[in-house]
Amino acid sequence: MKETTTTVKRTIDNILVALTSDDVKTVQAAMTHYQDLVDAFYHLHKDEMTPQQYEVSRTDIGYFMKMVELAEAPESQQRTR
């Protein structure tokens, strides 16, 4: 699990860099890549995210990062939804 969340965080860092580009196609590709990442993460963690959290995560990178951190936290540290 730790490797997965580390990979997700690293991928998001790369996406954030691409989102600052002046090239529209680069930004669009980065956003598509980000949404694909959220989709894949949700598919793996459906039992840890509500559909509403998934929808917010598709457009809010900061919120998605919190979801990734929660998935990484031991169960005893996770808050009840």
C-alpha positions as CSV (number, residue, x, y, z in Angstrom):
1,M,0.0,0.0,0.0
2,K,2.8,2.4,0.9
3,E,4.4,2.0,-2.6
4,T,1.0,2.8,-4.2
5,T,0.5,6.0,-2.3
6,T,4.1,7.1,-2.8
7,T,3.7,6.5,-6.5
8,V,0.4,8.5,-6.6
9,K,2.0,11.4,-4.7
10,R,5.0,11.4,-7.1
11,T,2.7,11.3,-10.1
12,I,0.6,14.2,-8.7
13,D,3.8,16.2,-8.3
14,N,4.7,15.7,-12.0
15,I,1.1,16.6,-13.0
16,L,1.3,19.8,-11.0
17,V,4.4,20.8,-12.8
18,A,2.7,20.1,-16.2
19,L,-0.3,22.1,-15.1
20,T,1.9,25.3,-14.9
21,S,2.8,25.0,-18.5
22,D,2.0,27.8,-21.0
23,D,1.1,25.1,-23.6
24,V,-2.6,24.4,-23.6
25,K,-2.2,20.8,-24.9
26,T,0.3,20.0,-22.1
27,V,-2.2,21.3,-19.5
28,Q,-5.1,19.4,-21.0
29,A,-3.0,16.2,-21.1
30,A,-1.9,16.7,-17.5
31,M,-5.6,17.1,-16.4
32,T,-6.6,14.0,-18.3
33,H,-3.7,12.1,-16.7
34,Y,-4.8,13.4,-13.3
35,Q,-8.4,12.3,-13.8
36,D,-7.3,8.9,-15.0
37,L,-5.2,8.6,-11.8
38,V,-8.2,9.5,-9.6
39,D,-10.3,6.9,-11.5
40,A,-7.7,4.2,-11.0
41,F,-7.2,5.1,-7.3
42,Y,-11.0,5.0,-6.7
43,H,-11.2,1.6,-8.4
44,L,-8.6,0.3,-6.0
45,H,-10.1,2.0,-2.9
46,K,-13.9,2.0,-3.5
47,D,-14.4,0.8,0.1
48,E,-12.5,3.8,1.4
49,M,-14.1,6.6,-0.7
50,T,-17.7,7.6,-1.1
51,P,-18.9,8.4,-4.7
52,Q,-19.1,12.1,-3.6
53,Q,-15.5,12.1,-2.4
54,Y,-14.5,10.5,-5.8
55,E,-16.3,13.3,-7.7
56,V,-14.7,16.1,-5.7
57,S,-11.3,14.4,-6.1
58,R,-11.6,14.5,-9.9
59,T,-11.5,18.3,-9.8
60,D,-9.7,19.2,-6.5
61,I,-6.1,18.0,-6.3
62,G,-5.6,19.0,-2.7
63,Y,-8.7,17.1,-1.7
64,F,-7.5,14.0,-3.6
65,M,-4.1,14.2,-1.8
66,K,-6.0,14.0,1.5
67,M,-7.8,10.9,0.2
68,V,-4.5,9.4,-0.6
69,E,-3.1,10.2,2.8
70,L,-6.1,8.7,4.5
71,A,-5.8,5.5,2.5
72,E,-2.1,5.3,3.6
73,A,-2.9,5.9,7.3
74,P,-3.4,2.9,9.6
75,E,-7.0,2.1,10.3
76,S,-6.7,3.3,13.9
77,Q,-5.8,6.8,12.7
78,Q,-8.5,7.2,10.1
79,R,-11.6,9.4,10.9
80,T,-15.1,8.1,10.4
81,R,-16.7,9.5,7.3
